[in-house]
Amino acid sequence: MRDVLLEKIELLRQRMVNMGLEFGLDHPEVLEYSMQIDQLHNELNQIDHNLSKAGRKKTYRFYLTENNAFFA
C-alpha cells in the first residue's frame, strides 16, 4: 500500500509540474493536483506513524527515470 501511494504521489507530481509549466502555477488543475498530492502525503504519514507505533520502521528509496518512478 505504501509503495502504491509513493508511486501515485510521484505521477501526480509529474503531471502537476507539466501543467504548471504549460498553464502557470495558479491554474485550477495545478492547484487540484497539489491538493491531491497533499492528501496522499497525509495518508503516507499515517501509514508511517502506524508502522513506527508497531515498532516497524520502513525505509525506502525512490528513483526517478525519465518517465517512470520506482522504489527499492
C-alpha positions in Angstrom: 0.0 0.0 0.0 2.8 2.4 0.9 4.6 1.8 -2.4 1.4 2.4 -4.3 1.0 5.7 -2.5 4.5 6.8 -3.3 4.1 6.0 -7.0 0.8 7.9 -7.1 2.4 10.9 -5.5 5.2 10.9 -8.0 3.0 10.5 -11.0 0.7 13.3 -9.8 3.8 15.5 -9.1 5.0 15.0 -12.7 1.6 15.9 -14.1 1.4 18.9 -11.8 4.8 20.2 -12.9 3.9 19.7 -16.6 0.6 21.5 -16.1 2.3 24.3 -14.2 4.9 24.8 -16.9 2.2 25.0 -19.5 -0.5 26.9 -17.8 1.1 28.6 -14.8 1.2 27.6 -11.1 -2.1 29.3 -10.3 -4.1 27.3 -12.8 -7.0 25.4 -11.2 -5.8 22.0 -12.4 -2.3 22.6 -11.0 -3.9 23.5 -7.6 -6.1 20.4 -7.7 -3.0 18.2 -8.3 -1.3 19.9 -5.4 -4.3 19.2 -3.1 -4.4 15.5 -4.2 -0.7 15.2 -3.5 -1.2 16.7 -0.1 -3.9 14.2 0.7 -1.7 11.3 -0.4 1.1 12.6 1.7 -1.2 12.7 4.7 -2.2 9.1 4.1 1.5 8.1 3.7 2.4 9.9 7.0 -0.4 8.0 8.8 0.9 4.7 7.5 4.4 5.6 8.6 3.1 6.6 12.0 1.3 3.3 12.4 4.4 1.4 11.4 6.5 3.2 13.9 4.0 2.6 16.7 4.1 -1.1 15.9 7.9 -1.0 16.1 8.5 -1.5 12.4 10.3 1.2 10.6 10.3 1.0 6.8 13.0 2.8 4.9 12.7 3.2 1.2 14.5 4.7 -1.8 12.7 6.4 -4.6 14.2 6.5 -8.0 13.2 8.7 -11.0 13.9 7.9 -14.6 12.8 10.0 -17.5 9.1 8.9 -17.5 9.0 6.4 -14.6 9.2 6.3 -10.9 10.1 3.2 -8.9 11.0 2.1 -5.4 13.7 -0.2 -4.0 
